[in-house]
């Protein structure tokens, strides 16, 4: 199934949901189609690529200084599933300062990595492993995670 972008009533992106979930939202009249694939229908509804909520949902918590909560999937999305060391396809998350050395699960301490690079780096820092980071990790914006 394809993902559908959910927009708040003010058209700010909130999240992505499955096509099935989006259709349920349309049936319950919680959302309306904002954008659809041309000439494709699911029952009486056009196949949505984006839905807009009918009522505004307060998301003040999303504008906190800390940004979104850290997650492995979030790191992979932030880095476009590209390895921070070789730019290949990433399938795991690497800690810049390893957990064995008190490294934490934070946006600034984690990057997406492929398994070979992650194993090569092992429990060392990138400098110790003589591996150059191609990206500088940072806390992503909510919109960045919603669009990827």
GIWOFEN-V648753 format. One record per backbone hydrogen bond with DSSP energy under -1.0 kcal/mol. NH is the residue of the N-H (numbers start at 1). CO is the residue of the C=O. If there is no record, write none. Layout:
NH,CO
NH,CO
This chain:
4,17
5,49
6,15
7,51
8,12
11,8
14,6
15,6
17,4
19,2
22,18
23,19
24,20
25,21
26,22
27,23
28,24
30,25
31,25
32,52
34,50
35,50
37,47
40,37
42,45
45,42
47,40
49,35
50,35
51,5
52,32
53,7
54,30
62,59
63,60
64,61
75,71
76,72
77,73
78,74
79,75
80,77
81,76
82,79
83,88
84,112
87,83
90,81
91,113
92,113
94,111
96,109
101,98
102,99
103,98
106,104
111,94
113,92
118,114
119,115
120,116
121,117
122,118
124,121
129,125
131,126
134,84
145,141
146,142
147,143
